[in-house]
């Protein structure tokens, strides 16, 4: 199952979303205005992982246009931000329940249809 995630920050505020095209399901999350784009992007992934916890499927692909968040997940260390540590813990818990989560970086704002959908969800 593919899940597209995105975070956004503009003059109106900060928010994030995830979108599952195969289910036509999306979820949006407003965040505090002071939250960074990095936090918004990471929070979208965290929420997608929490959704995965309740799914019956076993294989998932999270598609994100945040290279920085994905690299942070690869290089977890004692200086990692708390939300990255939370995501790593969720990944570990999912693996213990025989759920596989793969991550794919996709270029943002490059006319990838479902990425544009989740981008609009995060901004609205």
SULZICOR-V144073 format. One record per backbone hydrogen bond with DSSP energy under -1.0 kcal/mol. CO is the residue of the C=O (numbers start at 0). NH is the residue of the N-H. Records with the same first field share a line. If there is no record, write none. Layout:
CO->NH ; NH
This chain:
0->60
2->62
3->18
5->16
7->14
12->9
13->30
14->7
15->28
16->5
17->26
18->3
19->22 ; 23 ; 24
24->19
26->17
28->15
31->34
35->39
36->40
37->41
38->42
39->43
40->44
41->45
42->46
43->47
44->48
45->49
46->50
47->51
48->52
50->53
51->54
57->99
59->101
60->2
61->103
62->4
63->105
64->66
65->69
66->70
67->71
68->72
69->73
70->74
76->79
80->84
81->85
82->86
83->87
84->88
85->89
86->90
87->91
88->92
89->93
90->94
91->95
93->98
94->97
99->59
101->61
103->63
111->115
112->116
113->117
114->118
115->119
116->120
117->121
118->122
119->123
